[in-house]
Amino acid sequence: MLVETADAAAVAMRITRAEWAALREADIRAAVDHALETHGLAPWTSMKIELFVAEKEVLLIARPISTPPRRFRFRSFADLTAALGCFPAGLDSDVVYIDGGWELFVRTGDEALPNALFEFGEPLPCTEELYAHIGEHGDVVARRSSLCDAVGTLQRYFC
């Protein structure tokens, strides 16, 4: 197996037909995990795999399967900061100003969300595509990072 590319969005590998014939699903998973770890990335919890078969090789492209973020819209900055005052630190989150309102995107299960989000904000449907679109066309006020989260940044300055 030859790793062509490995980043947070995809892993591409060339595999000879002979190697492919001997591989099991667990072997593929282990190879993708190893490629990610070799590039300093954490293994994905779940992935989808596409195969492109050629005469002598198989091109395997693996991509992570991620759940779309939860989206909440706040009519005013005061409503946003009121909700953020009850928010647990450390959650993967972004805050975007778009179309005269504040939008909070959170990647977590419902059990970790405080009731204040539902009290002060309006939950709205979201897809990965919509999340990317709003991030491109809105003003990103605070974006998640490895050092601190968007909510934590706003809490430090406004709550």
PyMOL commands that place a pseudoatom at each C-alpha (Angstrom):
pseudoatom trace, name=CA, resn=MET, resi=1, chain=A, elem=C, hetatm=0, pos=[0.000, 0.000, 0.000]
pseudoatom trace, name=CA, resn=LEU, resi=2, chain=A, elem=C, hetatm=0, pos=[1.190, 3.459, -0.866]
pseudoatom trace, name=CA, resn=VAL, resi=3, chain=A, elem=C, hetatm=0, pos=[-0.312, 6.475, 0.859]
pseudoatom trace, name=CA, resn=GLU, resi=4, chain=A, elem=C, hetatm=0, pos=[-0.835, 9.203, -1.734]
pseudoatom trace, name=CA, resn=THR, resi=5, chain=A, elem=C, hetatm=0, pos=[-2.256, 11.785, 0.663]
pseudoatom trace, name=CA, resn=ALA, resi=6, chain=A, elem=C, hetatm=0, pos=[-3.452, 11.959, 4.246]
pseudoatom trace, name=CA, resn=ASP, resi=7, chain=A, elem=C, hetatm=0, pos=[-5.086, 14.960, 5.854]
pseudoatom trace, name=CA, resn=ALA, resi=8, chain=A, elem=C, hetatm=0, pos=[-8.088, 15.718, 8.043]
pseudoatom trace, name=CA, resn=ALA, resi=9, chain=A, elem=C, hetatm=0, pos=[-10.433, 15.553, 5.033]
pseudoatom trace, name=CA, resn=ALA, resi=10, chain=A, elem=C, hetatm=0, pos=[-9.290, 12.378, 3.262]
pseudoatom trace, name=CA, resn=VAL, resi=11, chain=A, elem=C, hetatm=0, pos=[-6.788, 9.558, 2.960]
pseudoatom trace, name=CA, resn=ALA, resi=12, chain=A, elem=C, hetatm=0, pos=[-5.926, 8.262, -0.505]
pseudoatom trace, name=CA, resn=MET, resi=13, chain=A, elem=C, hetatm=0, pos=[-4.024, 5.006, -0.951]
pseudoatom trace, name=CA, resn=ARG, resi=14, chain=A, elem=C, hetatm=0, pos=[-2.881, 2.965, -3.934]
pseudoatom trace, name=CA, resn=ILE, resi=15, chain=A, elem=C, hetatm=0, pos=[-3.127, -0.763, -3.371]
pseudoatom trace, name=CA, resn=THR, resi=16, chain=A, elem=C, hetatm=0, pos=[-1.980, -3.465, -5.760]
pseudoatom trace, name=CA, resn=ARG, resi=17, chain=A, elem=C, hetatm=0, pos=[-4.623, -5.957, -6.831]
pseudoatom trace, name=CA, resn=ALA, resi=18, chain=A, elem=C, hetatm=0, pos=[-2.675, -8.749, -5.103]
pseudoatom trace, name=CA, resn=GLU, resi=19, chain=A, elem=C, hetatm=0, pos=[-2.636, -6.825, -1.808]
pseudoatom trace, name=CA, resn=TRP, resi=20, chain=A, elem=C, hetatm=0, pos=[-6.302, -5.941, -2.227]
pseudoatom trace, name=CA, resn=ALA, resi=21, chain=A, elem=C, hetatm=0, pos=[-7.295, -9.599, -2.581]
pseudoatom trace, name=CA, resn=ALA, resi=22, chain=A, elem=C, hetatm=0, pos=[-5.766, -10.397, 0.812]
pseudoatom trace, name=CA, resn=LEU, resi=23, chain=A, elem=C, hetatm=0, pos=[-7.149, -7.411, 2.740]
pseudoatom trace, name=CA, resn=ARG, resi=24, chain=A, elem=C, hetatm=0, pos=[-9.959, -7.562, 5.257]
pseudoatom trace, name=CA, resn=GLU, resi=25, chain=A, elem=C, hetatm=0, pos=[-12.041, -4.648, 6.496]
pseudoatom trace, name=CA, resn=ALA, resi=26, chain=A, elem=C, hetatm=0, pos=[-10.035, -4.469, 9.736]
pseudoatom trace, name=CA, resn=ASP, resi=27, chain=A, elem=C, hetatm=0, pos=[-6.800, -4.235, 7.709]
pseudoatom trace, name=CA, resn=ILE, resi=28, chain=A, elem=C, hetatm=0, pos=[-8.163, -1.280, 5.726]
pseudoatom trace, name=CA, resn=ARG, resi=29, chain=A, elem=C, hetatm=0, pos=[-9.253, 0.480, 8.907]
pseudoatom trace, name=CA, resn=ALA, resi=30, chain=A, elem=C, hetatm=0, pos=[-5.832, -0.091, 10.473]
pseudoatom trace, name=CA, resn=ALA, resi=31, chain=A, elem=C, hetatm=0, pos=[-4.039, 1.205, 7.352]
pseudoatom trace, name=CA, resn=VAL, resi=32, chain=A, elem=C, hetatm=0, pos=[-6.138, 4.393, 7.269]
pseudoatom trace, name=CA, resn=ASP, resi=33, chain=A, elem=C, hetatm=0, pos=[-5.628, 4.939, 11.017]
pseudoatom trace, name=CA, resn=HIS, resi=34, chain=A, elem=C, hetatm=0, pos=[-1.868, 4.442, 10.587]
pseudoatom trace, name=CA, resn=ALA, resi=35, chain=A, elem=C, hetatm=0, pos=[-1.762, 6.939, 7.680]
pseudoatom trace, name=CA, resn=LEU, resi=36, chain=A, elem=C, hetatm=0, pos=[-3.573, 9.535, 9.790]
pseudoatom trace, name=CA, resn=GLU, resi=37, chain=A, elem=C, hetatm=0, pos=[-1.350, 8.967, 12.833]
pseudoatom trace, name=CA, resn=THR, resi=38, chain=A, elem=C, hetatm=0, pos=[1.792, 9.157, 10.673]
pseudoatom trace, name=CA, resn=HIS, resi=39, chain=A, elem=C, hetatm=0, pos=[0.672, 12.635, 9.591]
pseudoatom trace, name=CA, resn=GLY, resi=40, chain=A, elem=C, hetatm=0, pos=[-0.024, 13.726, 13.176]
pseudoatom trace, name=CA, resn=LEU, resi=41, chain=A, elem=C, hetatm=0, pos=[-3.807, 13.317, 12.945]
pseudoatom trace, name=CA, resn=ALA, resi=42, chain=A, elem=C, hetatm=0, pos=[-6.191, 11.426, 15.194]
pseudoatom trace, name=CA, resn=PRO, resi=43, chain=A, elem=C, hetatm=0, pos=[-7.995, 8.399, 13.727]
pseudoatom trace, name=CA, resn=TRP, resi=44, chain=A, elem=C, hetatm=0, pos=[-11.610, 8.937, 12.707]
pseudoatom trace, name=CA, resn=THR, resi=45, chain=A, elem=C, hetatm=0, pos=[-14.420, 7.281, 14.644]
pseudoatom trace, name=CA, resn=SER, resi=46, chain=A, elem=C, hetatm=0, pos=[-16.211, 6.374, 11.405]
pseudoatom trace, name=CA, resn=MET, resi=47, chain=A, elem=C, hetatm=0, pos=[-15.416, 6.683, 7.727]
pseudoatom trace, name=CA, resn=LYS, resi=48, chain=A, elem=C, hetatm=0, pos=[-16.767, 6.043, 4.265]
pseudoatom trace, name=CA, resn=ILE, resi=49, chain=A, elem=C, hetatm=0, pos=[-14.609, 4.398, 1.643]
pseudoatom trace, name=CA, resn=GLU, resi=50, chain=A, elem=C, hetatm=0, pos=[-14.677, 4.781, -2.114]
pseudoatom trace, name=CA, resn=LEU, resi=51, chain=A, elem=C, hetatm=0, pos=[-12.837, 2.389, -4.394]
pseudoatom trace, name=CA, resn=PHE, resi=52, chain=A, elem=C, hetatm=0, pos=[-11.640, 3.042, -7.927]
pseudoatom trace, name=CA, resn=VAL, resi=53, chain=A, elem=C, hetatm=0, pos=[-10.457, -0.122, -9.618]
pseudoatom trace, name=CA, resn=ALA, resi=54, chain=A, elem=C, hetatm=0, pos=[-7.836, 0.017, -12.371]
pseudoatom trace, name=CA, resn=GLU, resi=55, chain=A, elem=C, hetatm=0, pos=[-6.105, -2.774, -14.254]
pseudoatom trace, name=CA, resn=LYS, resi=56, chain=A, elem=C, hetatm=0, pos=[-3.240, -3.253, -11.800]
pseudoatom trace, name=CA, resn=GLU, resi=57, chain=A, elem=C, hetatm=0, pos=[-4.228, -1.190, -8.765]
pseudoatom trace, name=CA, resn=VAL, resi=58, chain=A, elem=C, hetatm=0, pos=[-7.086, -0.075, -6.597]
pseudoatom trace, name=CA, resn=LEU, resi=59, chain=A, elem=C, hetatm=0, pos=[-7.336, 3.536, -5.458]
pseudoatom trace, name=CA, resn=LEU, resi=60, chain=A, elem=C, hetatm=0, pos=[-8.907, 3.735, -2.019]
pseudoatom trace, name=CA, resn=ILE, resi=61, chain=A, elem=C, hetatm=0, pos=[-10.207, 7.089, -0.789]
pseudoatom trace, name=CA, resn=ALA, resi=62, chain=A, elem=C, hetatm=0, pos=[-11.400, 7.252, 2.805]
pseudoatom trace, name=CA, resn=ARG, resi=63, chain=A, elem=C, hetatm=0, pos=[-13.252, 10.239, 4.258]
pseudoatom trace, name=CA, resn=PRO, resi=64, chain=A, elem=C, hetatm=0, pos=[-14.514, 10.849, 7.778]
pseudoatom trace, name=CA, resn=ILE, resi=65, chain=A, elem=C, hetatm=0, pos=[-18.223, 10.709, 8.469]
pseudoatom trace, name=CA, resn=SER, resi=66, chain=A, elem=C, hetatm=0, pos=[-19.131, 13.580, 10.710]
pseudoatom trace, name=CA, resn=THR, resi=67, chain=A, elem=C, hetatm=0, pos=[-22.382, 14.731, 12.158]
pseudoatom trace, name=CA, resn=PRO, resi=68, chain=A, elem=C, hetatm=0, pos=[-23.424, 18.252, 11.221]
pseudoatom trace, name=CA, resn=PRO, resi=69, chain=A, elem=C, hetatm=0, pos=[-23.183, 20.889, 13.931]
pseudoatom trace, name=CA, resn=ARG, resi=70, chain=A, elem=C, hetatm=0, pos=[-26.165, 22.049, 15.965]
pseudoatom trace, name=CA, resn=ARG, resi=71, chain=A, elem=C, hetatm=0, pos=[-27.194, 25.564, 14.920]
pseudoatom trace, name=CA, resn=PHE, resi=72, chain=A, elem=C, hetatm=0, pos=[-28.788, 28.236, 17.107]
pseudoatom trace, name=CA, resn=ARG, resi=73, chain=A, elem=C, hetatm=0, pos=[-29.786, 31.736, 15.995]
pseudoatom trace, name=CA, resn=PHE, resi=74, chain=A, elem=C, hetatm=0, pos=[-29.876, 34.679, 18.420]
pseudoatom trace, name=CA, resn=ARG, resi=75, chain=A, elem=C, hetatm=0, pos=[-31.652, 37.931, 17.581]
pseudoatom trace, name=CA, resn=SER, resi=76, chain=A, elem=C, hetatm=0, pos=[-29.348, 40.080, 19.683]
pseudoatom trace, name=CA, resn=PHE, resi=77, chain=A, elem=C, hetatm=0, pos=[-25.858, 40.008, 21.128]
pseudoatom trace, name=CA, resn=ALA, resi=78, chain=A, elem=C, hetatm=0, pos=[-27.436, 40.233, 24.598]
pseudoatom trace, name=CA, resn=ASP, resi=79, chain=A, elem=C, hetatm=0, pos=[-29.357, 36.987, 23.962]
pseudoatom trace, name=CA, resn=LEU, resi=80, chain=A, elem=C, hetatm=0, pos=[-26.168, 35.298, 22.743]
pseudoatom trace, name=CA, resn=THR, resi=81, chain=A, elem=C, hetatm=0, pos=[-24.140, 36.341, 25.776]
pseudoatom trace, name=CA, resn=ALA, resi=82, chain=A, elem=C, hetatm=0, pos=[-26.986, 35.362, 28.130]
pseudoatom trace, name=CA, resn=ALA, resi=83, chain=A, elem=C, hetatm=0, pos=[-26.935, 31.856, 26.684]
pseudoatom trace, name=CA, resn=LEU, resi=84, chain=A, elem=C, hetatm=0, pos=[-23.130, 31.722, 26.695]
pseudoatom trace, name=CA, resn=GLY, resi=85, chain=A, elem=C, hetatm=0, pos=[-23.102, 32.538, 30.399]
pseudoatom trace, name=CA, resn=CYS, resi=86, chain=A, elem=C, hetatm=0, pos=[-24.576, 29.060, 31.017]
pseudoatom trace, name=CA, resn=PHE, resi=87, chain=A, elem=C, hetatm=0, pos=[-22.444, 27.257, 28.438]
pseudoatom trace, name=CA, resn=PRO, resi=88, chain=A, elem=C, hetatm=0, pos=[-19.866, 24.636, 29.491]
pseudoatom trace, name=CA, resn=ALA, resi=89, chain=A, elem=C, hetatm=0, pos=[-16.304, 25.438, 28.412]
pseudoatom trace, name=CA, resn=GLY, resi=90, chain=A, elem=C, hetatm=0, pos=[-14.436, 23.277, 25.959]
pseudoatom trace, name=CA, resn=LEU, resi=91, chain=A, elem=C, hetatm=0, pos=[-17.187, 22.450, 23.472]
pseudoatom trace, name=CA, resn=ASP, resi=92, chain=A, elem=C, hetatm=0, pos=[-16.387, 22.583, 19.758]
pseudoatom trace, name=CA, resn=SER, resi=93, chain=A, elem=C, hetatm=0, pos=[-18.176, 25.774, 18.717]
pseudoatom trace, name=CA, resn=ASP, resi=94, chain=A, elem=C, hetatm=0, pos=[-18.190, 28.737, 16.291]
pseudoatom trace, name=CA, resn=VAL, resi=95, chain=A, elem=C, hetatm=0, pos=[-20.015, 32.086, 16.436]
pseudoatom trace, name=CA, resn=VAL, resi=96, chain=A, elem=C, hetatm=0, pos=[-20.953, 33.871, 13.194]
pseudoatom trace, name=CA, resn=TYR, resi=97, chain=A, elem=C, hetatm=0, pos=[-22.751, 37.176, 12.594]
pseudoatom trace, name=CA, resn=ILE, resi=98, chain=A, elem=C, hetatm=0, pos=[-24.927, 36.979, 9.462]
pseudoatom trace, name=CA, resn=ASP, resi=99, chain=A, elem=C, hetatm=0, pos=[-28.081, 38.687, 8.190]
pseudoatom trace, name=CA, resn=GLY, resi=100, chain=A, elem=C, hetatm=0, pos=[-28.479, 40.845, 11.288]
pseudoatom trace, name=CA, resn=GLY, resi=101, chain=A, elem=C, hetatm=0, pos=[-28.291, 37.955, 13.761]
pseudoatom trace, name=CA, resn=TRP, resi=102, chain=A, elem=C, hetatm=0, pos=[-25.838, 35.841, 15.688]
pseudoatom trace, name=CA, resn=GLU, resi=103, chain=A, elem=C, hetatm=0, pos=[-25.460, 32.130, 14.953]
pseudoatom trace, name=CA, resn=LEU, resi=104, chain=A, elem=C, hetatm=0, pos=[-23.819, 29.629, 17.253]
pseudoatom trace, name=CA, resn=PHE, resi=105, chain=A, elem=C, hetatm=0, pos=[-22.666, 26.285, 15.839]
pseudoatom trace, name=CA, resn=VAL, resi=106, chain=A, elem=C, hetatm=0, pos=[-21.933, 23.516, 18.323]
pseudoatom trace, name=CA, resn=ARG, resi=107, chain=A, elem=C, hetatm=0, pos=[-20.661, 19.994, 17.695]
pseudoatom trace, name=CA, resn=THR, resi=108, chain=A, elem=C, hetatm=0, pos=[-21.926, 17.921, 20.599]
pseudoatom trace, name=CA, resn=GLY, resi=109, chain=A, elem=C, hetatm=0, pos=[-24.814, 15.774, 21.691]
pseudoatom trace, name=CA, resn=ASP, resi=110, chain=A, elem=C, hetatm=0, pos=[-27.984, 17.296, 23.124]
pseudoatom trace, name=CA, resn=GLU, resi=111, chain=A, elem=C, hetatm=0, pos=[-27.169, 16.137, 26.649]
pseudoatom trace, name=CA, resn=ALA, resi=112, chain=A, elem=C, hetatm=0, pos=[-24.219, 18.584, 26.839]
pseudoatom trace, name=CA, resn=LEU, resi=113, chain=A, elem=C, hetatm=0, pos=[-26.251, 21.620, 25.716]
pseudoatom trace, name=CA, resn=PRO, resi=114, chain=A, elem=C, hetatm=0, pos=[-27.577, 23.986, 28.379]
pseudoatom trace, name=CA, resn=ASN, resi=115, chain=A, elem=C, hetatm=0, pos=[-31.280, 24.871, 28.368]
pseudoatom trace, name=CA, resn=ALA, resi=116, chain=A, elem=C, hetatm=0, pos=[-30.310, 28.530, 27.940]
pseudoatom trace, name=CA, resn=LEU, resi=117, chain=A, elem=C, hetatm=0, pos=[-29.504, 27.863, 24.282]
pseudoatom trace, name=CA, resn=PHE, resi=118, chain=A, elem=C, hetatm=0, pos=[-33.122, 26.909, 23.691]
pseudoatom trace, name=CA, resn=GLU, resi=119, chain=A, elem=C, hetatm=0, pos=[-34.436, 29.715, 25.897]
pseudoatom trace, name=CA, resn=PHE, resi=120, chain=A, elem=C, hetatm=0, pos=[-32.488, 32.587, 24.306]
pseudoatom trace, name=CA, resn=GLY, resi=121, chain=A, elem=C, hetatm=0, pos=[-31.802, 31.096, 20.870]
pseudoatom trace, name=CA, resn=GLU, resi=122, chain=A, elem=C, hetatm=0, pos=[-33.782, 29.411, 18.147]
pseudoatom trace, name=CA, resn=PRO, resi=123, chain=A, elem=C, hetatm=0, pos=[-32.585, 25.936, 17.116]
pseudoatom trace, name=CA, resn=LEU, resi=124, chain=A, elem=C, hetatm=0, pos=[-32.390, 25.663, 13.340]
pseudoatom trace, name=CA, resn=PRO, resi=125, chain=A, elem=C, hetatm=0, pos=[-31.590, 22.790, 10.984]
pseudoatom trace, name=CA, resn=CYS, resi=126, chain=A, elem=C, hetatm=0, pos=[-28.033, 22.568, 9.705]
pseudoatom trace, name=CA, resn=THR, resi=127, chain=A, elem=C, hetatm=0, pos=[-25.993, 20.529, 7.250]
pseudoatom trace, name=CA, resn=GLU, resi=128, chain=A, elem=C, hetatm=0, pos=[-22.236, 20.518, 6.670]
pseudoatom trace, name=CA, resn=GLU, resi=129, chain=A, elem=C, hetatm=0, pos=[-22.842, 22.430, 3.430]
pseudoatom trace, name=CA, resn=LEU, resi=130, chain=A, elem=C, hetatm=0, pos=[-24.937, 25.106, 5.137]
pseudoatom trace, name=CA, resn=TYR, resi=131, chain=A, elem=C, hetatm=0, pos=[-22.361, 25.417, 7.917]
pseudoatom trace, name=CA, resn=ALA, resi=132, chain=A, elem=C, hetatm=0, pos=[-19.624, 25.999, 5.312]
pseudoatom trace, name=CA, resn=HIS, resi=133, chain=A, elem=C, hetatm=0, pos=[-21.809, 28.478, 3.416]
pseudoatom trace, name=CA, resn=ILE, resi=134, chain=A, elem=C, hetatm=0, pos=[-22.620, 30.565, 6.498]
pseudoatom trace, name=CA, resn=GLY, resi=135, chain=A, elem=C, hetatm=0, pos=[-18.954, 30.509, 7.514]
pseudoatom trace, name=CA, resn=GLU, resi=136, chain=A, elem=C, hetatm=0, pos=[-17.967, 31.844, 4.081]
pseudoatom trace, name=CA, resn=HIS, resi=137, chain=A, elem=C, hetatm=0, pos=[-20.605, 34.571, 3.816]
pseudoatom trace, name=CA, resn=GLY, resi=138, chain=A, elem=C, hetatm=0, pos=[-20.988, 35.651, 7.431]
pseudoatom trace, name=CA, resn=ASP, resi=139, chain=A, elem=C, hetatm=0, pos=[-18.565, 37.399, 9.729]
pseudoatom trace, name=CA, resn=VAL, resi=140, chain=A, elem=C, hetatm=0, pos=[-16.888, 34.726, 11.833]
pseudoatom trace, name=CA, resn=VAL, resi=141, chain=A, elem=C, hetatm=0, pos=[-16.573, 36.273, 15.283]
pseudoatom trace, name=CA, resn=ALA, resi=142, chain=A, elem=C, hetatm=0, pos=[-14.962, 33.316, 16.992]
pseudoatom trace, name=CA, resn=ARG, resi=143, chain=A, elem=C, hetatm=0, pos=[-13.871, 30.016, 15.488]
pseudoatom trace, name=CA, resn=ARG, resi=144, chain=A, elem=C, hetatm=0, pos=[-12.966, 26.797, 17.206]
pseudoatom trace, name=CA, resn=SER, resi=145, chain=A, elem=C, hetatm=0, pos=[-9.275, 26.082, 17.628]
pseudoatom trace, name=CA, resn=SER, resi=146, chain=A, elem=C, hetatm=0, pos=[-7.081, 23.668, 19.466]
pseudoatom trace, name=CA, resn=LEU, resi=147, chain=A, elem=C, hetatm=0, pos=[-6.216, 26.281, 22.120]
pseudoatom trace, name=CA, resn=CYS, resi=148, chain=A, elem=C, hetatm=0, pos=[-9.626, 27.697, 22.971]
pseudoatom trace, name=CA, resn=ASP, resi=149, chain=A, elem=C, hetatm=0, pos=[-13.206, 27.496, 21.753]
pseudoatom trace, name=CA, resn=ALA, resi=150, chain=A, elem=C, hetatm=0, pos=[-15.412, 30.262, 20.398]
pseudoatom trace, name=CA, resn=VAL, resi=151, chain=A, elem=C, hetatm=0, pos=[-17.704, 30.206, 23.393]
pseudoatom trace, name=CA, resn=GLY, resi=152, chain=A, elem=C, hetatm=0, pos=[-14.807, 30.418, 25.818]
pseudoatom trace, name=CA, resn=THR, resi=153, chain=A, elem=C, hetatm=0, pos=[-13.424, 33.442, 23.967]
pseudoatom trace, name=CA, resn=LEU, resi=154, chain=A, elem=C, hetatm=0, pos=[-16.735, 35.304, 24.112]
pseudoatom trace, name=CA, resn=GLN, resi=155, chain=A, elem=C, hetatm=0, pos=[-17.326, 34.311, 27.745]
pseudoatom trace, name=CA, resn=ARG, resi=156, chain=A, elem=C, hetatm=0, pos=[-13.965, 35.789, 28.754]
pseudoatom trace, name=CA, resn=TYR, resi=157, chain=A, elem=C, hetatm=0, pos=[-14.745, 39.152, 27.166]
pseudoatom trace, name=CA, resn=PHE, resi=158, chain=A, elem=C, hetatm=0, pos=[-18.505, 39.593, 27.522]
pseudoatom trace, name=CA, resn=CYS, resi=159, chain=A, elem=C, hetatm=0, pos=[-19.962, 37.347, 30.232]
for i in range(1, 159): cmd.bond("trace and resi %d" % i, "trace and resi %d" % (i + 1))
show_as sticks, trace
zoom trace
